[in-house]
Amino acid sequence: MSVFHLKYRPSKITELDLPEVSDKIKSIILSDNDFQSLLFAGPKGSGKTSAARILAKAVNCLKLKDGEACGKCENCLEIEKGNSLDILEIDAASNRGIDDIRSLKENAYLSPIRLKKKIFIVDEVHMLTKEAFNALLKLIEEPPKDTIFILCTTDAQKIPETVLSRLLKVNFRKGKSEELKKSIEKIVKGEKIEIDDDAVEMLVANSDGSFRNLQRSFNEIFLQFGSKIVVDNIKVYLATIRGEYQADEFERDLFEDIKIVFDKLEIMAEKGVDFGELRLKWLEYFHKKLLVDLDNVELKRWIEILVRAGEMEKLSTIEQLPLELAVIEMMGKKETGNEKLETRKEEKAEEKKVVDNSWEEKKIEKEREIEKKIVEAVREVETKPKISVEITEVQEKWGEILGAVKPYNHSVEAFLRAARPKKMTSDGLVIEVFYKFHKEKLEEAKNRKIVEIGLDKVFGGFLNFNCVLSDGESRKSTPLTVVKDESQKVMSEAEIYDVAKDIFG
């Protein structure tokens, strides 16, 4: 099954969704001036990473024409497949310390292995520490030969001015209605989907201007409702992913007991609600209220808390945790205008706000170590040849695969425990997943890499895999089995709750 935001991702400069970005990148490539350090700044889902990859392909193309990569030479093909060791993507949210930048620096001074230019794409660069920025500054002041740095951020204001002044900036923005509709039209035409105009309007209106959000949502709706989509399908989908917890209801609950809010969040976690979408819905609601009441200090505080929760979403392995912490902080102090309201159960709320900083630091350090291990393992897997194995062998060694995955991410192992190897095809292993939320998580780029690592650990080579969602009847009739694990233990429906606890805490 196609993943829309990957299948229809721009691969050429002219295919970029924002025309002014397309023009600027093309002018940069055609310019006689050397460029080595760029900043792509704009909201999430606006195409920054796609543009970075396109630029990386253009500067390395062997048959560049009018600033556009040919897409056919060996360099272009290697980059498009994601196999190039000279194109390195780094998540600064997870690798934010000075040691991470020192490691980047050591790598930067190594000559490209095959391509003309070595490209470093650093995502969410604003998350770097002060010390890390100082180290990065020295690197971009005197960049190594044949190396280009493309720094991506959703919050350019957090980048020190000393760094900003040395970067060539490309501004990205949220998509306009017509631009977002064009993005949908490509998918509609390519997948032969029938969709009402009203349904398209509702999808676009709820995309928050993000091309990626729009395509992902459309993909989920297509999987849920098929190739004929009407506006009622969109309403059902939006109610599901955002839950039934309306923003005005949440606002009322903020002045009640925190247990009321947490009980509702827990119910939504069990349903697999997207807490990022829920937070954005609440943020939009409070923003609209602030526009008609600009002196409301309490509204400003709530909005700031929800924005910070969005930053924490990138780091948290428990999806609802950032929103839960935000609720604790929001209920800790209440004031309208300049007048403070008496906080209910203040002592209890204050206790929940206490954070053990040392524990947090240890947790972050451990996550960094795991991230480094993942990067090293991914590089090793990418050098391995593709292999083919029998489905019976995969089924027999499923427990070993789970054991190989768990050290890298216990949540991914939990997702796989609630799935089963179904068959082998010419494209690789097909994994049958019984819950849509699990399928979405396994298809995320980082989690996919972790599964590939586990397969390599067991079979000694690169084994591609795809996930398919089981139909309802199959889920009812087929138990979830952990093969070769605890004596062929069968996972009942009741035990699915334990898997959810692994994921949600």
C-alpha positions as CSV (number, residue, x, y, z in Angstrom):
1,M,0.0,0.0,0.0
2,S,1.4,3.4,-1.0
3,V,2.3,6.0,1.7
4,F,1.1,9.2,0.0
5,H,3.5,11.7,1.7
6,L,6.4,9.5,0.6
7,K,5.1,8.4,-2.9
8,Y,4.2,12.0,-3.9
9,R,7.1,13.7,-2.2
10,P,8.6,16.3,-4.6
11,S,11.7,14.9,-6.3
12,K,12.5,18.0,-8.5
13,I,12.8,21.7,-7.8
14,T,9.8,22.4,-10.1
15,E,7.7,20.0,-8.0
16,L,8.2,21.9,-4.7
17,D,4.9,23.0,-3.3
18,L,6.0,26.6,-2.6
19,P,6.8,28.5,-5.9
20,E,9.0,31.1,-4.2
21,V,11.1,28.4,-2.5
22,S,11.5,26.6,-5.8
23,D,12.7,29.8,-7.5
24,K,15.1,30.7,-4.8
25,I,16.7,27.2,-4.6
26,K,17.1,27.2,-8.4
27,S,18.8,30.6,-8.3
28,I,21.2,29.4,-5.5
29,I,22.2,26.4,-7.6
30,L,22.7,28.4,-10.7
31,S,24.6,31.2,-8.9
32,D,28.3,31.6,-9.5
33,N,28.8,32.2,-5.7
34,D,29.8,29.2,-3.7
35,F,27.4,28.3,-0.9
36,Q,28.2,26.0,1.9
37,S,25.9,26.8,4.8
38,L,22.1,27.3,4.3
39,L,19.1,27.7,6.7
40,F,15.7,26.4,5.7
41,A,13.3,28.0,8.1
42,G,9.5,27.5,8.3
43,P,6.6,25.6,9.9
44,K,6.6,21.8,10.0
45,G,5.3,20.0,7.0
46,S,6.2,22.9,4.6
47,G,8.8,20.9,2.6
48,K,12.1,21.8,4.2
49,T,13.6,18.3,4.3
50,S,12.3,17.5,0.8
51,A,13.9,20.7,-0.6
52,A,17.2,19.9,1.2
53,R,17.3,16.4,-0.4
54,I,16.5,17.9,-3.9
55,L,19.3,20.5,-3.5
56,A,21.6,17.7,-2.4
57,K,20.8,15.8,-5.6
58,A,21.2,18.8,-7.8
59,V,24.7,19.8,-6.5
60,N,25.8,16.2,-7.0
61,C,24.1,15.5,-10.4
62,L,26.4,14.4,-13.2
63,K,24.1,15.8,-15.9
64,L,22.7,19.0,-14.3
65,K,20.5,21.0,-16.7
66,D,19.2,24.5,-16.0
67,G,19.7,23.9,-12.2
68,E,17.6,20.7,-12.3
69,A,19.0,17.3,-11.5
70,C,18.5,14.7,-14.2
71,G,17.3,12.0,-11.8
72,K,18.9,9.3,-13.9
73,C,22.7,9.4,-13.4
74,E,24.2,7.1,-10.8
75,N,24.6,9.9,-8.2
76,C,20.9,10.9,-8.5
77,L,19.7,7.3,-8.3
78,E,21.9,6.6,-5.2
79,I,20.6,9.7,-3.4
80,E,16.9,8.9,-4.4
81,K,17.2,5.4,-2.9
82,G,18.6,6.8,0.3
83,N,21.7,4.7,0.0
84,S,24.4,7.4,-0.2
85,L,26.8,7.6,2.7
86,D,27.7,11.2,1.7
87,I,24.1,12.5,2.5
88,L,23.8,12.6,6.3
89,E,20.6,13.6,8.0
90,I,20.8,14.5,11.7
91,D,18.0,15.1,14.2
92,A,19.2,17.9,16.4
93,A,16.3,17.3,18.8
94,S,18.0,14.0,19.7
95,N,21.6,14.9,19.0
96,R,21.8,18.3,20.6
97,G,25.0,18.4,22.7
98,I,28.5,19.5,22.0
99,D,29.8,16.0,21.7
100,D,27.3,15.4,18.8
101,I,28.5,18.5,17.0
102,R,32.1,17.4,17.5
103,S,31.3,14.0,16.0
104,L,29.6,15.9,13.1
105,K,32.8,18.0,12.7
106,E,35.0,14.9,12.5
107,N,32.8,13.4,9.9
108,A,32.7,16.7,7.9
109,Y,36.4,16.8,7.4
110,L,36.4,13.4,5.7
111,S,36.3,13.6,1.9
112,P,33.1,12.4,0.2
113,I,33.1,8.7,-0.5
114,R,31.4,8.8,-3.9
115,L,29.6,12.0,-4.5
116,K,31.0,15.4,-5.5
117,K,29.7,17.1,-2.3
118,K,29.1,15.7,1.1
119,I,25.7,17.1,2.5
120,F,24.8,17.4,6.1
121,I,21.0,18.0,6.7
122,V,20.5,19.0,10.3
123,D,16.8,19.0,11.3
124,E,15.4,21.1,14.2
125,V,18.7,22.8,14.6
126,H,17.3,25.3,17.1
127,M,17.2,22.5,19.6
128,L,21.1,22.5,20.0
129,T,22.6,23.6,23.3
130,K,24.5,26.9,23.6
131,E,27.8,25.0,23.6
132,A,26.8,23.0,20.6
133,F,26.0,26.2,18.7
134,N,29.4,27.6,19.5
135,A,31.0,24.4,18.1
136,L,28.8,24.6,15.0
137,L,29.7,28.3,14.5
138,K,33.3,27.4,14.1
139,L,32.4,24.7,11.6
140,I,30.3,27.0,9.4
141,E,32.8,29.9,9.6
142,E,35.4,27.8,7.9
143,P,33.5,24.8,6.3
144,P,35.5,21.9,5.0
145,K,36.0,21.7,1.2
146,D,33.3,19.8,-0.7
147,T,30.9,20.0,2.2
148,I,27.5,21.7,2.4
149,F,25.4,22.2,5.6
150,I,21.7,22.6,5.3
151,L,20.2,23.5,8.7
152,C,16.4,23.1,9.0
153,T,14.3,24.7,11.8
154,T,10.7,25.5,12.8
155,D,11.9,28.2,15.1
156,A,14.7,30.4,13.6
157,Q,14.4,32.9,16.5
158,K,16.1,30.4,18.8
159,I,19.3,30.3,16.6
160,P,22.0,32.7,17.9
161,E,22.5,35.7,15.7
162,T,26.2,34.9,15.3
163,V,25.2,31.7,13.6
164,L,22.3,33.2,11.6
165,S,24.5,35.9,10.1
166,R,26.6,33.2,8.4
167,L,23.8,31.3,6.8
168,L,22.0,31.8,3.5
169,K,18.4,31.7,4.5
170,V,15.4,30.2,2.6
171,N,12.0,31.0,4.1
172,F,9.3,28.4,4.0
173,R,5.6,29.1,5.0
174,K,2.3,27.3,5.5
175,G,0.6,26.3,2.3
176,K,-2.3,28.4,0.9
177,S,-5.6,26.8,0.2
178,E,-5.0,26.5,-3.6
179,E,-1.5,25.1,-3.1
180,L,-2.8,22.5,-0.7
181,K,-5.6,21.6,-3.1
182,K,-3.0,21.0,-5.8
183,S,-1.2,18.7,-3.5
184,I,-4.4,16.7,-3.0
185,E,-5.1,16.7,-6.8
186,K,-1.8,14.9,-7.5
187,I,-2.8,12.1,-5.2
188,V,-6.4,12.0,-6.5
189,K,-5.2,11.6,-10.0
190,G,-2.4,9.2,-9.3
191,E,-4.5,6.9,-7.1
192,K,-7.8,7.3,-9.1
193,I,-9.8,8.5,-6.0
194,E,-13.2,10.0,-6.2
195,I,-13.7,12.8,-3.6
196,D,-16.3,15.5,-3.1
197,D,-15.2,19.2,-3.4
198,D,-16.6,19.8,0.1
199,A,-14.5,16.9,1.5
200,V,-11.4,18.5,-0.1
201,E,-12.3,21.8,1.5
202,M,-12.7,20.3,4.9
203,L,-9.4,18.4,4.6
204,V,-7.5,21.5,3.6
205,A,-9.1,23.6,6.3
206,N,-8.0,21.1,8.9
207,S,-4.4,20.6,7.6
208,D,-3.0,23.6,9.5
209,G,-1.3,24.6,6.3
210,S,1.0,21.6,6.4
211,F,1.4,19.6,3.1
212,R,2.7,16.6,5.1
213,N,-0.2,16.7,7.5
214,L,-2.6,16.9,4.6
215,Q,-1.1,14.0,2.7
216,R,-0.9,11.8,5.8
217,S,-4.5,12.5,6.8
218,F,-5.7,11.8,3.2
219,N,-3.7,8.5,3.2
220,E,-5.4,7.4,6.5
221,I,-8.9,8.4,5.1
222,F,-8.2,6.5,1.9
223,L,-7.2,3.4,3.9
224,Q,-10.3,3.7,6.1
225,F,-13.0,4.5,3.6
226,G,-11.6,3.4,0.2
227,S,-11.4,5.3,-3.1
228,K,-14.8,7.1,-2.9
229,I,-14.7,9.7,-0.2
230,V,-17.5,12.1,0.9
231,V,-17.5,14.9,3.5
232,D,-19.1,12.7,6.2
233,N,-16.0,10.4,5.9
234,I,-13.8,13.4,6.7
235,K,-16.0,14.3,9.7
236,V,-15.7,10.8,11.1
237,Y,-12.0,10.7,10.6
238,L,-11.4,14.1,12.3
239,A,-13.6,13.0,15.3
240,T,-11.5,9.9,15.6
241,I,-8.0,11.3,15.5
242,R,-8.8,14.3,17.6
243,G,-11.0,12.5,20.0
244,E,-14.3,13.8,21.4
245,Y,-12.6,16.2,23.8
246,Q,-13.7,19.6,22.5
247,A,-11.6,22.6,23.3
248,D,-14.5,24.5,25.1
249,E,-15.1,21.4,27.2
250,F,-11.4,21.2,28.1
251,E,-11.4,24.9,29.1
252,R,-14.3,24.2,31.5
253,D,-12.4,21.2,33.0
254,L,-9.4,23.4,33.6
255,F,-11.3,25.0,36.4
256,E,-12.3,21.7,37.9
257,D,-10.3,18.7,39.1
258,I,-7.2,17.6,37.2
259,K,-8.4,14.0,37.5
260,I,-11.3,14.8,35.2
261,V,-8.9,15.9,32.4
262,F,-6.5,13.0,32.9
263,D,-9.3,10.4,32.9
264,K,-10.4,11.7,29.5
265,L,-6.9,11.7,28.1
266,E,-6.4,8.1,29.3
267,I,-9.5,7.0,27.4
268,M,-8.3,8.7,24.3
269,A,-4.9,7.1,24.6
270,E,-6.6,3.7,24.6
271,K,-8.4,4.6,21.4
272,G,-5.1,5.7,19.7
273,V,-6.1,9.4,19.4
274,D,-3.4,11.6,17.9
275,F,-2.4,13.9,20.8
276,G,-0.4,16.2,18.6
277,E,-3.6,16.9,16.6
278,L,-5.6,17.3,19.8
279,R,-3.0,19.9,21.1
280,L,-3.2,21.8,17.8
281,K,-7.0,21.9,18.0
282,W,-6.8,23.4,21.5
283,L,-4.1,25.8,20.5
284,E,-6.2,27.1,17.6
285,Y,-9.2,27.5,19.9
286,F,-7.3,29.6,22.5
287,H,-5.6,31.6,19.8
288,K,-9.0,32.7,18.4
289,K,-10.1,33.7,21.9
290,L,-6.9,35.7,22.4
291,L,-7.5,37.7,19.2
292,V,-10.7,39.2,20.8
293,D,-9.3,39.5,24.3
294,L,-5.6,40.6,23.9
295,D,-5.2,41.6,27.5
296,N,-6.1,38.1,28.8
297,V,-2.9,37.1,30.6
298,E,-4.2,33.6,31.4
299,L,-4.9,32.8,27.7
300,K,-1.4,33.9,26.8
301,R,0.0,31.6,29.4
302,W,-2.0,28.7,28.2
303,I,-1.0,29.2,24.6
304,E,2.7,29.4,25.6
305,I,2.4,26.1,27.6
306,L,0.8,24.3,24.6
307,V,3.5,25.6,22.2
308,R,6.2,24.3,24.6
309,A,4.3,20.9,24.7
310,G,4.6,20.8,20.9
311,E,8.4,21.0,21.2
312,M,8.4,18.2,23.8
313,E,6.4,16.0,21.5
314,K,9.6,15.5,19.4
315,L,11.5,14.1,22.4
316,S,8.9,12.1,24.3
317,T,8.5,8.4,23.7
318,I,5.1,8.5,25.5
319,E,2.7,10.2,23.2
320,Q,0.3,11.7,25.7
321,L,3.0,12.8,28.2
322,P,3.7,16.3,26.8
323,L,0.0,17.2,26.9
324,E,-0.4,15.7,30.4
325,L,2.5,17.9,31.6
326,A,1.0,20.9,29.9
327,V,-2.4,20.3,31.6
328,I,-0.6,20.1,35.0
329,E,1.1,23.4,34.4
330,M,-2.1,25.1,33.0
331,M,-4.0,24.1,36.1
332,G,-1.3,25.1,38.5
333,K,-2.1,28.8,38.3
334,K,-5.1,30.7,36.8
335,E,-5.6,34.3,36.2
336,T,-7.8,36.4,34.0
337,G,-6.4,39.8,32.9
338,N,-4.3,40.9,35.8
339,E,-6.4,39.3,38.5
340,K,-5.4,35.9,39.8
341,L,-8.0,33.3,40.6
342,E,-7.7,31.0,43.5
343,T,-6.2,27.7,42.4
344,R,-8.2,24.6,43.4
345,K,-6.1,21.9,45.0
346,E,-3.0,24.0,44.6
347,E,-0.7,21.8,46.6
348,K,-1.6,18.7,44.6
349,A,-1.0,20.5,41.3
350,E,2.3,21.9,42.5
351,E,3.5,18.5,43.5
352,K,2.9,17.2,40.1
353,K,4.9,20.1,38.6
354,V,8.0,19.0,40.4
355,V,10.4,17.5,37.9
356,D,13.5,15.5,38.9
357,N,16.1,17.2,36.7
358,S,18.8,14.7,37.4
359,W,16.5,11.9,36.3
360,E,15.6,13.8,33.1
361,E,19.2,14.3,32.3
362,K,20.0,10.6,32.8
363,K,17.0,9.7,30.6
364,I,18.2,12.1,27.8
365,E,21.7,10.8,28.0
366,K,20.5,7.2,27.7
367,E,18.3,8.2,24.7
368,R,21.4,9.8,23.1
369,E,23.4,6.6,23.5
370,I,20.6,4.6,21.9
371,E,20.3,7.1,19.0
372,K,24.0,6.7,18.4
373,K,23.7,2.9,18.3
374,I,20.8,3.2,15.9
375,V,22.8,5.4,13.6
376,E,25.8,3.0,13.6
377,A,23.5,0.0,13.1
378,V,21.7,1.7,10.2
379,R,25.0,2.5,8.4
380,E,26.0,-1.1,8.8
381,V,22.7,-2.4,7.4
382,E,23.0,0.0,4.4
383,T,26.2,-1.7,3.4
384,K,24.6,-5.2,3.5
385,P,23.3,-6.9,0.4
386,K,19.6,-7.5,0.0
387,I,18.5,-11.0,1.1
388,S,15.6,-13.3,0.6
389,V,14.3,-15.8,3.1
390,E,11.4,-18.1,3.4
391,I,8.3,-16.9,5.4
392,T,8.5,-20.1,7.5
393,E,12.0,-19.1,8.7
394,V,10.8,-15.6,9.5
395,Q,7.9,-17.0,11.5
396,E,10.1,-19.4,13.4
397,K,12.6,-16.6,14.3
398,W,10.0,-13.9,15.0
399,G,10.8,-14.1,18.7
400,E,14.5,-13.5,17.9
401,I,13.6,-10.5,15.8
402,L,11.6,-9.0,18.6
403,G,14.6,-9.6,21.0
404,A,16.9,-7.9,18.5
405,V,14.6,-4.8,18.1
406,K,13.8,-4.3,21.8
407,P,17.3,-2.8,22.9
408,Y,16.8,-0.1,20.3
409,N,13.2,0.8,21.1
410,H,10.9,-1.2,23.3
411,S,7.8,0.5,21.8
412,V,8.7,-0.8,18.3
413,E,9.1,-4.2,19.8
414,A,5.6,-3.8,21.4
415,F,4.1,-2.9,18.0
416,L,5.6,-6.0,16.4
417,R,4.3,-8.2,19.3
418,A,0.8,-7.1,18.2
419,A,1.6,-8.1,14.6
420,R,2.7,-11.2,12.6
421,P,4.8,-12.1,9.6
422,K,2.3,-12.9,6.8
423,K,4.1,-13.7,3.6
424,M,7.1,-13.0,1.4
425,T,6.8,-11.1,-1.9
426,S,9.2,-9.8,-4.5
427,D,9.3,-6.6,-2.5
428,G,10.2,-8.4,0.7
429,L,8.5,-9.3,3.9
430,V,4.8,-8.5,4.5
431,I,3.9,-7.9,8.1
432,E,0.2,-8.1,9.0
433,V,-0.7,-5.4,11.6
434,F,-4.0,-5.6,13.5
435,Y,-4.3,-2.0,14.5
436,K,-4.1,1.1,12.3
437,F,-2.2,3.0,15.0
438,H,0.5,0.3,15.2
439,K,0.8,0.3,11.4
440,E,1.3,4.0,11.2
441,K,4.0,3.9,13.9
442,L,5.9,1.0,12.2
443,E,5.9,2.9,8.9
444,E,7.6,6.0,10.5
445,A,11.1,6.4,9.1
446,K,12.9,6.0,12.4
447,N,10.9,3.0,13.5
448,R,11.3,1.4,10.0
449,K,15.0,1.6,10.4
450,I,14.9,-0.1,13.8
451,V,12.9,-3.0,12.4
452,E,15.4,-3.3,9.5
453,I,18.2,-3.5,12.1
454,G,16.4,-6.3,13.9
455,L,16.0,-8.2,10.7
456,D,19.6,-7.8,9.9
457,K,20.7,-9.0,13.3
458,V,18.8,-12.2,12.8
459,F,19.3,-12.9,9.1
460,G,22.6,-11.0,8.4
461,G,21.4,-8.8,5.5
462,F,19.0,-6.1,4.4
463,L,15.4,-7.4,4.3
464,N,12.8,-4.9,3.1
465,F,9.4,-5.1,4.7
466,N,5.9,-3.6,4.2
467,C,2.9,-3.4,6.6
468,V,-0.7,-4.3,5.7
469,L,-3.7,-3.7,7.9
470,S,-5.6,-6.8,8.8
471,D,-9.3,-6.8,8.1
472,G,-11.7,-7.1,11.0
473,E,-12.6,-10.7,10.4
474,S,-8.9,-11.7,10.4
475,R,-8.4,-9.9,13.7
476,K,-11.3,-11.8,15.3
477,S,-10.2,-15.2,14.0
478,T,-6.5,-15.0,14.3
479,P,-4.7,-14.8,17.6
480,L,-1.6,-12.7,17.9
481,T,1.3,-15.1,18.3
482,V,4.8,-14.5,19.6
483,V,6.7,-17.2,17.8
484,K,9.6,-18.9,19.5
485,D,9.0,-16.7,22.6
486,E,7.9,-18.1,25.9
487,S,7.0,-21.5,24.4
488,Q,4.9,-20.3,21.5
489,K,2.8,-18.1,23.8
490,V,-0.4,-16.9,22.2
491,M,-1.3,-13.2,22.9
492,S,-5.0,-12.9,23.6
493,E,-7.1,-9.8,23.1
494,A,-6.9,-9.2,26.8
495,E,-3.2,-9.0,26.6
496,I,-3.3,-6.3,24.0
497,Y,-3.8,-4.0,27.0
498,D,-0.3,-4.9,28.2
499,V,1.1,-4.0,24.8
500,A,-0.6,-0.6,25.0
501,K,0.9,-0.1,28.4
502,D,4.3,-0.7,26.9
503,I,3.6,2.1,24.4
504,F,1.6,4.6,26.4
505,G,3.0,4.0,29.9
